[in-house]
Amino acid sequence: MNKTRWIAAGVVAAVLLAFSVGVYAGVTERLQNTVSAAQVTIPGTTITLQGGPDGSAPSDVDFSKFWQAWNLLQDNFVQTHASGTIPTYQERVYGAITGLTDSYGDPYTVFLPPSDAKQFNDDIKGSFGGVGMELGARNGSLTVVSPLKGSPAEAAGVRSGDVIIGIDNKSSEKMPVDEAVRLIRGEIGTSVTILLRRAGVAEPIEVKIVRQTIQIPVINTYARGDGIFVIELYSFSENSTDLFRGALRTFFESGATKLILDLRGNPGGYLDAAVQMASYFLPVGDVIVTEDFMGKAGNVSDRSLGYNVFANKRLSMAILIDQGSASASEILAGALRAASAKGRSSN
């Protein structure tokens, strides 16, 4: 699998890399080769920004208003309790890039600074250093949705519904989920202290948890009593292709001829994983997805590798998706549906 084609993004040497998660996020090697840069010096730092093909800044853009606003804020902004800490020069640049990206009005094109990109990359790889619990915001509070089975969090006694009010002596009750995740994750073998508020318990509960390698659940299979075999795929992570192949093997061994591929709530992942999975159902050469760069680069089509393991087998198949199915999930479901409509797939 070509690991450069993933649903993630980041900033390398502060070069702007915007991406579209509607198809797949990230800038592939084909587009990365077209990105050039120009340096802009700000007091105390040098920032590299995207420029023209020769490395220069765009000549027809007036940046004077931007620098006027920069200097006004630098000279006159007064920090208050409501404002929090004053951002660093680098954080201001990332904020400006975020605003630039948002100005396109496309909900699928976003910008991630390096810390967020690292977290995204860890998620998509399917493993990271952490304590193993799902977090969410409930009634304005940072709440444990569920500790993963067998995780350090579960072993430490963390329960569903616990409200996290402190992380390493830092108040966290109203903290955004993504910020809390960054604080809780960390190097394997290090510890994090979490302060919990639990319903029915008068005093806060303090737990110290040693971070371990956390494996994100990717796939689940089971045979229903009515002769239907179910494959639930939760993400297109780094190891999902091998797991999917194993799931198909289990399906064959079960003797069932009816299959449900459940992609509900699957947010996507590696594009190449979707291509590999579709190849188990489609003849060689069938188009799975086409990247249309609207004339800014040549269109590129990803085609089936032709595993087509159901070519000579009887199979009835249904694919389940919902509003939580995105990116690679949409690609896989759409490719199989289109092929079935054309009579090209074996199911």
LINHU-V846298 format. One record per pair of residues at least 12 apart in sequence whose C-alpha atoms are under 7 Angstrom apart, sorted by sequence separation. I is the first residue (numbers start at 1). J is the second residue. D is the distance in Angstrom with one decimal. If there is no record, write none. Layout:
# LINHU-V846298
((I	J	D) (I	J	D))
This chain:
# LINHU-V846298
((37	49	5.3) (38	50	6.0) (134	146	5.3) (147	159	6.6) (194	206	5.8) (195	207	6.5) (220	232	5.0) (289	301	5.8) (290	302	6.2) (37	50	4.3) (38	51	5.4) (98	111	5.7) (133	146	5.7) (134	147	6.1) (146	159	6.7) (147	160	6.7) (193	206	7.0) (194	207	5.4) (219	232	5.5) (220	233	6.6) (275	288	6.6) (289	302	5.4) (7	21	6.8) (36	50	5.8) (37	51	4.9) (133	147	3.9) (146	160	4.6) (193	207	5.7) (194	208	6.3) (219	233	4.6) (287	301	6.5) (288	302	5.7) (319	333	6.7) (35	50	6.9) (36	51	5.9) (132	147	5.9) (133	148	5.4) (145	160	5.2) (193	208	4.3) (218	233	6.0) (219	234	5.8) (287	302	6.0) (288	303	5.3) (9	25	6.6) (36	52	6.6) (132	148	5.3) (144	160	5.3) (145	161	6.1) (192	208	5.7) (193	209	6.3) (218	234	5.0) (231	247	6.9) (287	303	4.4) (288	304	6.4) (7	24	5.3) (8	25	5.4) (9	26	4.6) (36	53	5.9) (38	55	5.1) (144	161	5.3) (191	208	6.6) (192	209	5.5) (218	235	5.6) (286	303	5.3) (287	304	6.4) (7	25	4.2) (8	26	5.1) (37	55	4.9) (38	56	5.3) (143	161	6.0) (144	162	5.3) (191	209	5.4) (192	210	6.5) (285	303	5.1) (286	304	5.2) (6	25	6.6) (7	26	5.7) (36	55	5.3) (38	57	5.8) (94	113	6.5) (132	151	5.2) (143	162	5.7) (144	163	6.3) (191	210	4.1) (285	304	5.1) (6	26	6.3) (131	151	6.5) (132	152	6.3) (133	153	6.4) (143	163	4.4) (190	210	5.6) (191	211	5.7) (284	304	5.0) (285	305	6.6) (131	152	5.2) (132	153	5.7) (142	163	5.7) (143	164	5.9) (189	210	5.9) (190	211	5.6) (283	304	6.5) (284	305	5.1) (285	306	6.8) (15	37	6.9) (131	153	5.2) (141	163	6.6) (142	164	5.6) (189	211	5.4) (218	240	6.4) (229	251	6.5) (282	304	6.2) (284	306	3.5) (5	28	5.7) (188	211	5.1) (189	212	6.2) (283	306	4.5) (4	28	6.5) (168	192	6.2) (187	211	6.9) (188	212	5.0) (219	243	7.0) (282	306	5.9) (4	29	7.0) (168	193	4.9) (186	211	6.9) (188	213	6.4) (279	304	4.6) (283	308	5.5) (167	193	5.9) (168	194	6.3) (221	247	6.6) (278	304	6.7) (279	305	5.2) (280	306	6.8) (282	308	5.0) (167	194	4.7) (229	256	6.4) (279	306	5.3) (280	307	4.7) (281	308	4.5) (166	194	5.6) (167	195	6.4) (228	256	6.4) (279	307	5.4) (280	308	4.6) (281	309	6.4) (166	195	4.7) (227	256	5.9) (229	258	6.2) (230	259	5.9) (231	260	6.2) (232	261	6.2) (233	262	6.2) (234	263	6.7) (275	304	6.6) (279	308	6.1) (280	309	5.6) (281	310	6.3) (164	194	6.9) (165	195	5.6) (228	258	4.9) (229	259	4.9) (230	260	4.8) (231	261	5.0) (232	262	4.7) (233	263	5.6) (317	347	6.2) (142	173	5.4) (164	195	5.9) (165	196	5.7) (227	258	6.9) (228	259	5.8) (229	260	6.3) (230	261	6.1) (231	262	6.0) (232	263	6.4) (235	266	5.3) (316	347	5.7) (141	173	5.3) (142	174	6.3) (164	196	4.7) (165	197	6.7) (234	266	4.9) (235	267	6.4) (236	268	5.4) (237	269	5.6) (241	273	5.6) (315	347	5.2) (14	47	6.6) (15	48	5.8) (16	49	6.3) (141	174	5.4) (142	175	6.6) (163	196	5.5) (164	197	6.4) (233	266	6.9) (235	268	5.5) (236	269	4.2) (237	270	6.1) (240	273	6.9) (14	48	5.6) (15	49	5.5) (16	50	6.0) (140	174	6.3) (162	196	6.1) (163	197	5.0) (235	269	6.1) (236	270	5.5) (13	48	6.9) (14	49	6.9) (15	50	6.2) (142	177	6.7) (162	197	5.9) (163	198	6.5) (241	276	6.8) (311	346	5.1) (162	198	5.0) (241	277	6.6) (310	346	5.6) (236	273	6.0) (137	177	6.7) (136	177	6.3) (135	177	6.7) (289	331	6.6) (288	335	5.2) (156	207	6.6) (156	209	6.6) (130	184	6.5) (274	328	5.7) (278	332	6.0) (130	185	4.4) (129	185	5.8) (130	186	6.0) (153	209	6.7) (264	320	6.0) (129	186	5.4) (152	209	6.5) (257	314	6.3) (258	315	5.8) (259	316	6.2) (260	317	5.7) (261	318	6.3) (262	319	5.9) (263	320	5.6) (264	321	4.4) (265	322	6.6) (267	324	6.3) (271	328	5.8) (274	331	6.9) (129	187	5.6) (152	210	7.0) (257	315	5.0) (258	316	4.7) (259	317	4.7) (260	318	4.9) (261	319	4.8) (262	320	4.8) (263	321	5.2) (264	322	5.1) (266	324	6.2) (267	325	5.3) (268	326	5.5) (270	328	6.9) (274	332	5.5) (278	336	6.9) (129	188	5.0) (257	316	6.3) (258	317	5.8) (259	318	6.5) (260	319	5.8) (261	320	6.3) (262	321	6.7) (265	324	4.1) (266	325	4.8) (267	326	4.8) (268	327	4.9) (269	328	5.9) (264	324	6.2) (265	325	4.9) (266	326	6.5) (267	327	6.5) (268	328	4.4) (264	325	5.4) (268	329	5.3) (263	325	6.3) (267	329	6.9) (283	345	6.9) (266	329	6.4) (282	345	5.1) (281	345	6.1) (281	346	6.5) (263	329	6.4) (131	209	6.8) (131	211	5.1) (130	211	4.7) (131	212	6.3) (129	211	5.9) (130	212	5.6) (132	214	5.9) (129	212	5.4) (130	213	6.4) (129	213	4.7) (130	214	6.0) (128	213	5.5) (129	214	6.0) (22	108	5.4) (127	213	6.5) (128	214	5.4) (21	108	5.1) (127	214	5.3) (20	108	5.0) (21	109	6.5) (127	215	4.5) (20	109	4.4) (126	215	5.8) (127	216	5.9) (19	109	5.2) (126	216	5.1) (18	109	6.4) (19	110	6.1) (18	110	5.9) (236	328	7.0) (18	111	5.3) (10	112	5.4) (11	113	6.0) (9	112	6.5) (10	113	5.8) (11	114	5.5) (10	114	5.4) (10	117	4.8) (9	117	5.7) (8	117	6.7) (126	237	5.6) (8	120	6.1) (125	237	5.3) (126	238	6.4) (8	121	6.0) (124	237	4.9) (125	238	4.8) (124	238	6.6) (124	269	6.1) (24	271	6.4) (7	269	5.1) (6	269	6.3) (7	270	5.6) (6	270	4.4) (5	270	6.4) (6	271	6.0) (5	271	6.4) (5	272	6.9) (2	272	6.9) (1	272	6.4) (24	327	5.7) (23	327	5.1) (24	328	6.9) (22	327	5.3) (21	327	6.3))
